[in-house]
Amino acid sequence: MAERIWDPDPELRNDAERERDNYRLHQDQVDATWTVPPPEQPWPVLDPAARHGLVGEVVETVAPHTESDPVAVLLQYLIMTGNAIGGGPYHRVEGDRHHLNLFGLLVGKSAKARKGTSFGRVRQILEPAASDWLHQRVVSGLSSGEGLIWKVRDELKGPVKTGKGENVKYVETVIDPGVADKRLLVIESEFARTMMVIRRDGNTLSPVIRDAWDRGALAILTKNSPAQATGAHISIIGHITTDELRRNLDSTALTNGFANRFLFACVQRANLLPFGGRLDPRTVLELAARTHQAIEAGSQQQHVDFDEAAADIWAEGYVELSKDQPGLFGAVTARAEAQTIRLATLYAVLDGAPAIGLSHLRAASALWRYCSDSARYIFGDMLGDVVADDLLRLLRSCAPAGMSRTELYNAFGRNRSGENIGSALALLLRYRKARPTMKSGNGAGRPVEIWTAL
């Protein structure tokens, strides 16, 4: 059982518990616009190149013995081993270091996508491979930035009063020894709860998670939160349904870069196994032994660069990865280059390779394409603006006739201002999702502006 992350501050802890208890009650109050699906996109297909090396062997071995999607097994194995290896290996991009800590969201159409069972299968291999890490550095219960920092906190010092009367002194003393092991894997089986917490005014979880992905230096500048962390190596695995993700991903999470630090992977039930799988325990131990070797060897590595052949291919593909994309899809895939680099570095380290080779880059690119296609499937051409997306849904529902501004205003129950609707229509026009035409009014009336979806 994963340990829960609770805040050291009782007041913060009570807030987190209240949020948890009220989650179901408030779920129906979240903006319903996000439950409206975009036009159907094709389900993503994983390129076999992603099943490279030890990762691929794990997936091929486990797949027949689980109802889980092979992608769920693959991504969680990568995230878990990347965290167990720790903060040693990295790839440098200008002044930044990209380590092996990844954030991943497994997104299923429903609760029956077998997201949880996939974690159980990967855990089965990591249990003998990295037992201490699994039992001590795997937690759940994200509630606040302060709580997350506390699990990887540095040594905390402060003045302690000694002596009496004229001999009173304040001596700098260690108040808390801190946490020596900076690795931390957070498992959230109901990530929608985490997203609800992040939406609360004043909650510090989002900026701390972003800093954890970027550089591992964490702090909150308030006198009630003296704890800070350096060298933190934090990874996150979240499970969520498609509707929950659309409903809870607000514009703030898009504009501040929270969402694009995650790899989105569509998953679904792959098999029907009424009696479960029959994975040979000896096979599990063999994979665990090889995983242990890879983790131990990888923890000794430092800078991992491209070899010459991979560098040439990376230079060619970098232009495509760097292209701006519109709408929600563009917002959640904006770190394509960085995500691909981290994946390629991890594939190389698990191979015991001194540099990123062509096979590692191909594997990383294949998995990134799957995650990118998953984002396309989940969000389609939604723009991330609540009013604009709702207007587009209305215009598509009445195509090809279209609707006038007055009709659109009335369709919202007059709960949106004309200014809001005007701004949303301008956004649809900008991204070529809808266009206006002037049609003659009845009799001698003025022409009417009619909007139609493209």
C-alpha positions in Angstrom: 0.0 0.0 0.0 1.4 3.4 -1.0 1.9 5.9 1.8 -0.2 9.0 1.6 1.3 12.5 1.4 -0.2 14.5 4.3 0.8 18.0 5.2 2.9 18.7 8.3 0.6 21.6 9.1 -2.7 20.4 10.6 -4.6 23.2 9.1 -3.4 22.3 5.6 -4.1 18.6 6.4 -7.7 19.4 7.4 -8.2 21.4 4.1 -7.0 18.4 2.1 -9.3 16.0 3.9 -12.2 18.3 3.4 -11.4 18.5 -0.3 -11.2 14.7 -0.5 -14.5 14.2 1.4 -16.4 16.8 -0.7 -15.0 15.7 -4.0 -18.0 13.6 -5.1 -20.4 16.3 -3.9 -18.8 19.1 -5.9 -18.0 17.0 -9.0 -21.3 18.0 -10.7 -20.5 21.7 -10.2 -17.5 21.6 -12.5 -18.1 23.3 -15.8 -20.2 20.8 -17.9 -18.8 22.2 -21.1 -15.7 20.0 -20.6 -17.8 16.8 -20.8 -18.8 17.6 -24.4 -16.6 15.4 -26.5 -14.8 16.8 -29.6 -15.4 15.2 -33.0 -14.3 11.6 -32.9 -10.6 11.0 -33.5 -9.0 7.7 -34.4 -7.7 5.7 -31.4 -3.9 6.0 -31.3 -1.8 3.0 -32.4 1.6 2.3 -30.8 4.5 1.9 -33.2 6.4 -1.3 -32.3 9.6 0.7 -32.1 8.5 1.9 -28.7 8.9 -1.7 -27.4 12.6 -1.5 -27.4 15.1 -3.5 -25.2 14.2 -4.5 -21.7 11.1 -2.3 -21.7 9.8 -4.2 -24.8 10.5 -7.6 -23.2 8.6 -6.7 -20.1 5.6 -5.6 -22.2 5.7 -8.7 -24.4 5.9 -11.0 -21.4 3.2 -9.4 -19.4 0.7 -8.5 -22.1 -0.9 -12.0 -22.5 -1.4 -12.2 -18.7 -3.2 -9.0 -18.0 -6.4 -7.2 -19.1 -4.4 -4.0 -19.1 -3.4 -2.1 -22.2 0.3 -2.8 -23.2 0.8 0.9 -23.4 -0.2 1.3 -19.7 2.4 -1.4 -18.8 5.1 0.2 -20.9 4.6 3.8 -19.7 4.4 2.9 -16.1 7.4 0.7 -16.3 9.4 3.5 -17.8 8.2 6.0 -15.2 8.9 3.7 -12.3 12.3 2.6 -13.4 13.2 6.2 -14.2 12.4 7.2 -10.7 14.1 4.3 -9.1 17.4 5.1 -11.0 17.3 8.5 -9.5 18.7 11.9 -10.4 22.1 10.9 -11.7 21.6 10.5 -15.4 20.6 13.6 -17.4 20.7 15.1 -20.9 21.8 18.7 -21.1 19.9 21.2 -23.3 21.6 24.6 -23.1 21.7 25.4 -19.4 19.0 22.9 -18.4 19.3 19.3 -17.3 16.6 16.8 -18.3 16.6 13.9 -15.8 14.7 10.7 -16.0 11.7 11.9 -13.9 8.5 11.7 -16.0 4.9 12.6 -15.4 2.3 10.3 -17.0 -1.5 10.2 -17.2 -3.2 7.0 -18.2 -6.5 8.1 -19.7 -9.3 5.6 -20.2 -12.8 5.9 -21.6 -14.2 4.6 -18.4 -13.2 3.0 -15.0 -13.0 -0.4 -16.8 -9.9 0.6 -18.7 -7.8 -1.5 -16.3 -5.5 1.3 -15.4 -4.9 0.0 -11.9 -4.2 -3.6 -12.8 -1.4 -2.4 -15.2 0.3 -0.8 -12.2 0.0 -4.0 -10.2 1.7 -6.0 -13.0 4.6 -3.5 -13.1 4.8 -3.5 -9.4 5.1 -7.3 -9.4 8.5 -6.9 -11.3 9.7 -3.9 -9.3 9.0 -5.5 -5.9 12.1 -7.8 -6.1 14.0 -5.4 -8.3 13.9 -2.4 -6.0 12.1 -3.4 -2.9 13.4 -0.6 -0.6 12.6 2.1 -3.1 9.1 0.7 -3.7 8.2 0.5 0.0 9.8 3.7 1.1 9.6 6.1 -1.8 6.2 5.4 -3.5 3.4 7.5 -2.1 -0.1 8.8 -2.9 -2.4 11.6 -1.8 -1.3 14.8 -3.5 -3.0 17.6 -1.6 -0.7 20.6 -1.5 2.7 21.8 -2.5 3.8 22.0 1.2 3.0 18.3 1.6 4.9 17.3 -1.5 8.0 19.3 -0.4 7.9 17.7 3.0 8.4 14.2 1.5 11.7 15.3 -0.1 12.7 18.1 2.3 16.2 19.2 3.1 17.7 19.4 6.6 15.9 22.1 8.5 17.8 24.3 10.8 16.6 27.1 13.2 17.6 29.0 16.3 17.1 27.2 19.6 17.1 29.1 22.9 19.6 27.9 25.5 20.7 29.2 28.9 18.9 31.4 31.3 19.0 35.1 32.3 22.0 36.9 31.0 23.3 33.6 29.6 20.5 33.2 27.1 21.8 32.3 23.6 20.2 31.3 20.4 22.1 28.5 18.8 21.6 27.3 15.2 20.3 23.8 15.6 19.1 21.0 13.3 15.3 21.0 13.9 14.6 18.2 11.3 17.1 15.9 9.7 15.3 16.0 6.4 15.1 13.2 3.8 18.3 11.7 2.4 16.6 9.9 -0.5 15.3 12.5 -2.9 13.5 10.0 -5.1 9.7 10.1 -4.9 7.1 8.4 -7.1 3.6 9.6 -6.6 0.7 7.3 -7.7 -2.7 8.9 -8.0 -5.4 6.3 -9.0 -8.0 9.1 -9.0 -6.1 12.0 -10.5 -9.4 13.9 -11.0 -9.2 14.6 -7.2 -5.8 16.1 -7.6 -7.0 18.4 -10.4 -9.9 19.5 -8.2 -7.4 20.4 -5.5 -5.3 22.4 -7.9 -8.3 24.4 -9.0 -8.8 25.8 -5.5 -7.7 29.4 -4.9 -4.4 29.6 -3.1 -3.4 26.0 -3.5 0.3 25.6 -4.0 0.4 22.2 -5.6 0.6 23.2 -9.3 3.7 25.4 -9.1 5.5 22.9 -6.9 4.7 20.1 -9.4 6.0 22.3 -12.3 9.2 23.0 -10.4 9.6 19.3 -9.6 9.5 18.5 -13.4 11.8 21.3 -14.3 14.7 21.2 -11.8 13.8 19.6 -8.5 14.4 22.7 -6.4 11.3 23.2 -4.4 10.3 26.0 -2.0 7.2 28.0 -1.0 8.1 31.5 0.2 5.8 31.8 3.3 6.9 31.9 6.9 4.5 29.0 7.7 6.3 26.8 5.2 10.0 26.8 6.0 10.7 23.4 4.4 12.5 23.4 1.0 14.0 20.7 -1.1 17.0 20.6 -3.5 17.9 17.8 -5.9 14.3 16.3 -5.7 13.7 13.5 -8.2 9.9 13.3 -8.4 7.8 11.3 -10.9 4.0 11.1 -11.1 1.6 8.5 -12.4 -2.0 9.5 -12.6 -5.1 7.5 -13.7 -8.2 9.4 -15.0 -11.1 8.9 -17.4 -11.5 10.9 -20.5 -14.5 12.8 -19.3 -12.9 13.7 -16.0 -9.8 15.0 -17.8 -11.8 17.2 -20.1 -14.0 18.4 -17.3 -11.3 19.3 -14.9 -8.5 20.7 -17.1 -9.0 24.4 -16.9 -7.5 27.2 -18.8 -5.0 28.0 -16.0 -3.5 24.5 -16.2 -3.0 25.1 -19.9 -1.5 28.5 -19.9 0.9 27.9 -16.9 2.4 24.8 -18.5 1.1 22.3 -15.9 -0.6 20.1 -18.4 2.2 19.9 -20.9 4.6 18.4 -18.4 2.5 15.2 -18.5 2.5 12.5 -21.1 -1.1 11.6 -22.0 -1.6 8.0 -23.0 -5.0 6.6 -24.0 -5.5 3.1 -22.6 -8.3 0.5 -22.8 -8.9 -3.1 -21.7 -6.9 -5.4 -23.9 -8.0 -8.9 -22.8 -10.8 -10.6 -21.0 -9.2 -12.9 -18.4 -11.9 -14.2 -15.9 -9.3 -16.1 -13.9 -6.5 -13.5 -14.3 -3.2 -14.2 -16.0 -0.8 -17.0 -15.4 2.5 -15.2 -15.4 5.3 -17.6 -14.5 7.0 -16.5 -11.2 10.4 -17.6 -12.6 9.9 -15.2 -15.5 9.0 -12.4 -13.1 12.1 -13.0 -11.1 14.2 -13.0 -14.3 12.8 -9.7 -15.5 13.2 -8.4 -11.9 16.9 -9.3 -11.9 17.5 -7.6 -15.2 15.6 -4.6 -14.0 17.6 -4.4 -10.8 20.9 -4.6 -12.9 19.6 -1.8 -15.1 18.7 0.4 -12.2 22.0 -0.1 -10.4 24.0 0.6 -13.5 21.9 3.5 -14.5 22.2 5.2 -11.1 26.0 5.5 -11.7 25.6 7.4 -15.0 25.8 11.1 -15.4 25.6 13.1 -18.6 24.1 11.2 -21.5 24.5 12.7 -25.0 23.6 11.7 -28.5 25.9 9.5 -30.5 26.8 10.9 -34.0 24.1 9.1 -36.0 21.3 9.9 -33.5 22.4 13.5 -33.4 21.9 13.9 -37.1 18.4 12.3 -36.9 17.5 14.5 -33.9 18.4 17.6 -35.8 16.1 16.7 -38.6 13.1 15.8 -36.4 13.6 18.7 -34.0 12.0 21.2 -36.5 8.8 19.1 -36.6 8.6 18.7 -32.8 9.0 22.4 -32.4 6.1 23.5 -34.5 3.3 25.4 -32.7 -0.1 23.7 -32.6 -3.4 25.5 -31.9 -6.0 24.8 -29.3 -6.0 22.4 -26.4 -3.9 19.9 -28.4 -1.1 22.4 -28.8 -1.2 23.4 -25.2 -0.8 19.9 -23.8 1.9 18.9 -26.4 4.0 22.1 -26.2 6.9 20.3 -24.6 7.3 17.7 -27.4 11.1 18.2 -27.7 11.8 17.9 -23.9 9.5 14.9 -23.4 11.1 13.1 -26.3 14.6 13.8 -25.0 13.8 12.5 -21.6 12.3 9.3 -23.0 15.3 8.8 -25.3 17.7 9.2 -22.4 15.8 6.7 -20.3 15.7 4.1 -23.1 19.5 4.5 -23.4 20.1 4.3 -19.7 18.0 1.1 -19.4 20.1 -0.3 -22.2 23.3 0.5 -20.3 24.4 2.6 -23.3 26.9 5.4 -22.8 25.0 7.6 -25.3 21.5 8.0 -27.0 21.6 5.8 -30.2 19.3 5.6 -33.1 17.2 2.8 -31.5 16.7 4.8 -28.4 15.6 7.9 -30.4 13.3 5.8 -32.5 11.7 4.2 -29.4 11.2 7.6 -27.7 9.8 9.2 -30.9 7.4 6.3 -31.3 6.1 6.6 -27.7 5.9 10.4 -28.0 3.8 10.0 -31.2 1.4 7.7 -29.3 1.1 10.3 -26.5 0.6 13.1 -29.0 -2.0 11.1 -30.9 -3.7 10.4 -27.5 -3.9 14.1 -26.8 -5.5 14.5 -30.2 -8.0 11.8 -29.5 -8.8 13.3 -26.1 -9.1 16.9 -27.0 -9.6 16.9 -30.8 -9.8 20.5 -32.0 -11.1 22.0 -28.8 -9.6 25.4 -28.2 -9.5 25.4 -24.4 -11.8 28.4 -24.1 -15.0 27.4 -22.4 -17.3 29.7 -24.3 -15.6 29.2 -27.7 -15.8 25.4 -27.4 -19.4 25.6 -26.3 -20.3 27.9 -29.2 -18.5 25.5 -31.6 -20.6 22.6 -30.3 -23.8 24.6 -30.8 -22.8 25.6 -34.4 -21.9 22.1 -35.3 -25.2 20.8 -34.0 -27.2 23.1 -36.3 -25.0 22.9 -39.4 -25.3 23.9 -42.1 -28.0 26.4 -41.2 -25.9 28.3 -38.6 -27.0 30.7 -35.8 -27.2 34.4 -35.4 -25.5 36.2 -32.5 -28.9 36.7 -30.8 -29.7 32.9 -31.1 -26.3 32.1 -29.7 -26.8 34.5 -26.8 -30.2 33.0 -26.1 -28.8 29.5 -26.3 -26.6 30.3 -23.3 -29.7 31.2 -21.3 -28.4 34.8 -21.4 -25.8 33.7 -18.9 -22.9 35.0 -21.0 -22.4 38.6 -21.9 -22.4 39.8 -25.5 -18.7 40.7 -25.0 -17.8 37.1 -24.0 -19.6 35.7 -26.9 -18.0 38.2 -29.3 -14.5 37.3 -28.0 -15.3 33.6 -28.4 -16.5 34.1 -31.9 -13.4 36.0 -32.8 -11.3 33.1 -31.5 -13.3 30.6 -33.6 -12.7 32.8 -36.7 -9.0 33.2 -35.9 -8.5 29.4 -35.8 -10.9 28.9 -38.8 -13.4 26.9 -36.8 -16.4 29.1 -37.8 -17.1 32.0 -40.0 -19.8 34.7 -40.3 -21.9 35.5 -43.4 -24.5 38.2 -43.9 -28.0 37.2 -44.8 -30.9 39.4 -45.7 -33.4 40.0 -43.0 -37.2 39.7 -43.3 -38.8 42.5 -45.3 -36.9 45.7 -45.0 -34.9 44.6 -41.9 -31.2 44.9 -41.7 -29.0 41.9 -42.8 -28.4 39.4 -40.1 -24.9 38.0 -39.2 -25.1 34.2 -39.3 -22.3 32.1 -37.9 -21.6 28.6 -39.2 -19.1 25.9 -38.2 -16.4 25.0 -40.7 
